[in-house]
Amino acid sequence: MAKTTIKTTLADTIYFKIREEITQHNLRPGDKINIKELAKQFGVSETPVKFALNRLISENIIDNFPRQGMRVHGVTAQEVDEIFDARLMLDLYQMKQVIMTVTFNNNLKEEMYANIEEHLELVTNLCPESPVEDYIRNYDLDLKFHELYLKCTGNHKLLDIFNYINPFLYSNFIFKRQSKNKDVSGVLEHKMIYEAIINEDEVSLQKALTIHNINAKTAIGLILKVDQLI
C-alpha cells in the first residue's frame, strides 16, 4: 500500500513538471513525447512517467496515437470555435438551476466569491518576472470558477463534459502572451457572472456568460493566427 502511495505522489510530481513544460512552450503543440527521454530528464523510472502521461492523455493535453506514439495536443481555429460553442451551451443550459442553487447554498456562494477574490489579487500582481507557478495558479483558478458554476447545476455529466473538452486548452496557448489588462478583464467577467447569479438576474447572466465566452474564444483565435504567420 505504501509503495502505491509513493508511486502516485511521484507520478503527480512528474505530471505537474510535464504540464509546466507545456505551459512554458518548452513542449509545443505537435511535439513528440518520448517516455525514455522524460524519465532520464526527471531522473526517475519510466513507470511514474507513464502514470503522469496517462493522466495528461485523459485530460486531452497529450494525444496518444496507436503505433505512432504520443504528441502534445494542438488545436485548429475550427476546434476552438467548436469547443467554446459547446462550453457556452453548457453554461446557458441550466442558468435557472445555477441561480437557485447559489441562492440557497451559502457554501457554494462563498466558494465562488473566494475564487474571484483570490484570482483577482493574483492577476493584478502578475508580471513577466512572476514564477511559472503563479501563471499555472491563474489558469487553475479560471478552470475552478467554471467548474463551480457547472457544479451548481447539480448535473455531474455537464461537469464531466466540460472537463473533457477544456481542462487545459486556454492556458496551453496564452502563457505570457496575454496582457495583464486582459487577464484582469477575464476575472472581472467572472465577477459579472457571479453578481448576475446573486441578483437572480437571468438576462444579465446570459449576457455575461456570452461576453466571457466570446472574449476567450477571440483571444485564443488571435494567438493561433499569429502562430500560423511565424
C-alpha positions in Angstrom: 0.0 0.0 0.0 2.8 2.4 0.9 4.5 1.6 -2.4 1.4 2.6 -4.3 1.2 5.9 -2.4 4.8 6.7 -3.3 4.2 5.9 -6.9 1.1 8.1 -7.0 2.9 11.0 -5.4 5.9 10.7 -7.8 3.5 10.5 -10.8 1.8 13.6 -9.6 5.1 15.4 -9.4 6.0 14.3 -12.9 2.6 15.3 -14.2 3.0 18.9 -12.9 6.5 19.1 -14.3 5.4 18.0 -17.8 2.4 20.3 -17.6 4.8 23.2 -16.7 6.9 22.3 -19.7 3.9 22.5 -21.9 2.7 25.8 -20.3 6.1 27.4 -20.9 6.1 26.1 -24.5 9.2 24.1 -23.9 7.0 21.3 -25.2 4.9 22.8 -28.0 1.7 21.5 -29.7 2.6 18.7 -32.0 5.9 17.8 -30.3 6.5 14.1 -29.9 6.6 12.7 -26.3 9.5 10.3 -25.6 9.0 8.3 -22.3 12.6 7.3 -22.0 13.9 10.9 -22.5 11.4 12.2 -19.9 12.4 9.6 -17.4 16.1 10.5 -17.9 15.3 14.2 -17.7 13.5 13.9 -14.4 15.8 11.2 -13.0 13.1 8.6 -12.5 12.0 5.3 -13.9 9.6 5.1 -16.8 6.7 3.9 -14.5 5.8 7.3 -12.9 6.2 9.0 -16.3 3.7 6.6 -17.8 1.2 7.3 -15.0 1.7 11.0 -15.5 1.2 10.8 -19.2 -1.9 8.7 -18.8 -3.4 11.5 -16.7 -2.4 14.0 -19.4 -4.0 11.9 -22.1 -7.2 11.6 -20.1 -7.2 15.4 -19.9 -6.6 15.8 -23.6 -3.3 17.6 -23.0 -1.4 14.7 -24.7 -2.6 12.8 -27.7 -1.9 9.1 -28.0 -1.7 7.6 -31.5 -1.6 3.8 -31.8 1.7 2.7 -33.2 2.8 6.3 -33.7 3.4 7.4 -30.1 2.3 10.5 -28.1 2.3 14.2 -29.0 1.4 17.4 -27.3 -2.2 18.2 -28.2 -2.7 21.1 -30.6 -5.9 22.7 -31.9 -7.2 24.3 -35.0 -9.2 27.5 -35.2 -12.3 25.4 -36.1 -11.8 23.2 -33.0 -11.5 26.3 -30.8 -14.8 27.6 -32.2 -16.5 24.2 -31.6 -15.1 23.9 -28.1 -16.2 27.3 -26.9 -19.6 26.9 -28.6 -20.0 23.7 -26.6 -18.9 25.5 -23.5 -21.4 28.3 -23.9 -24.2 25.7 -24.4 -23.2 24.1 -21.1 -23.1 27.4 -19.3 -26.5 28.6 -20.6 -28.3 25.2 -20.3 -29.4 25.4 -16.6 -29.0 29.1 -15.6 -32.1 29.0 -13.5 -30.8 26.0 -11.6 -27.5 27.7 -11.0 -29.2 30.8 -9.6 -31.4 28.7 -7.4 -28.5 26.6 -6.1 -26.4 29.6 -5.2 -29.3 31.4 -3.6 -29.8 28.5 -1.2 -26.3 27.2 -0.8 -24.1 29.6 1.1 -21.0 27.3 0.8 -21.0 27.4 -3.0 -21.8 31.1 -2.9 -18.8 31.7 -0.6 -16.6 29.4 -2.6 -17.3 31.3 -5.9 -16.7 34.6 -4.2 -13.4 33.5 -2.6 -12.3 32.2 -6.0 -12.9 35.6 -7.6 -11.1 37.5 -4.8 -8.0 35.2 -4.9 -7.9 35.2 -8.7 -8.3 39.0 -9.0 -5.4 39.5 -6.5 -3.2 37.1 -8.3 -3.7 38.6 -11.8 -3.3 42.1 -10.5 0.2 41.2 -9.3 1.2 39.1 -12.3 4.2 40.4 -14.2 6.7 38.9 -16.7 9.0 38.1 -13.8 6.3 36.2 -11.9 7.2 32.5 -11.4 5.5 30.0 -13.7 3.6 28.6 -10.6 1.7 31.9 -10.5 0.6 31.6 -14.1 -0.4 28.0 -13.6 -2.4 29.1 -10.5 -4.0 31.7 -12.6 -5.2 29.0 -15.1 -6.3 26.7 -12.2 -8.4 29.4 -10.6 -10.0 30.2 -14.0 -10.8 26.5 -14.5 -12.1 26.2 -10.9 -14.6 29.0 -11.4 -16.2 27.4 -14.4 -16.2 24.0 -12.6 -18.0 25.6 -9.6 -20.6 27.2 -11.9 -21.4 23.9 -13.5 -21.4 22.2 -10.1 -24.3 24.5 -9.2 -26.3 22.8 -12.0 -26.3 19.6 -10.0 -25.7 17.8 -13.2 -22.4 15.8 -12.9 -22.5 14.8 -16.6 -22.3 18.5 -17.6 -19.2 18.9 -15.5 -17.7 15.7 -17.0 -18.3 17.1 -20.5 -16.6 20.4 -19.6 -13.6 18.7 -18.1 -13.3 16.5 -21.2 -13.4 19.4 -23.8 -11.4 22.1 -22.0 -9.2 21.4 -19.0 -6.0 23.0 -20.2 -6.7 24.4 -23.7 -6.7 28.1 -22.7 -3.6 28.1 -20.6 -1.7 26.0 -23.2 -1.9 28.8 -25.7 -1.8 32.1 -23.8 1.1 31.7 -21.4 2.7 35.2 -21.1 1.1 36.1 -24.4 -1.9 38.0 -23.0 -1.7 41.4 -21.4 -2.3 42.0 -17.7 -5.4 44.0 -18.7 -6.8 41.0 -20.5 -6.1 38.8 -17.5 -7.8 41.2 -15.1 -10.7 41.7 -17.5 -11.3 38.0 -17.6 -11.6 37.8 -13.8 -13.9 40.8 -13.8 -16.1 39.0 -16.2 -16.3 36.2 -13.7 -17.4 38.8 -11.2 -20.1 39.9 -13.5 -21.3 36.4 -13.9 -21.3 35.9 -10.1 -23.2 39.2 -9.5 -25.9 38.3 -12.0 -26.3 35.0 -10.2 -26.5 36.7 -6.8 -29.0 39.2 -8.1 -31.1 36.4 -9.6 -30.9 38.2 -13.0 -31.2 35.6 -15.7 -31.0 38.2 -18.5 -27.7 39.7 -17.2 -26.3 36.2 -16.5 -26.9 35.2 -20.1 -25.2 38.3 -21.4 -22.2 38.0 -19.0 -21.7 34.3 -19.9 -21.9 35.1 -23.7 -19.5 38.0 -23.5 -17.0 36.0 -21.4 -17.1 33.1 -23.9 -16.7 35.3 -27.0 -13.7 37.1 -25.4 -12.0 33.9 -24.5 -12.6 32.4 -27.9 -11.3 35.6 -29.6 -8.1 35.6 -27.5 -7.1 32.1 -28.5 -8.2 32.6 -32.1 -5.8 35.6 -32.4 -2.9 33.7 -30.9 -3.5 30.8 -33.3 -3.5 33.2 -36.3 -0.2 34.8 -35.1 1.4 31.3 -34.7 0.4 30.5 -38.3 2.3 33.5 -39.5 5.5 32.7 -37.6 
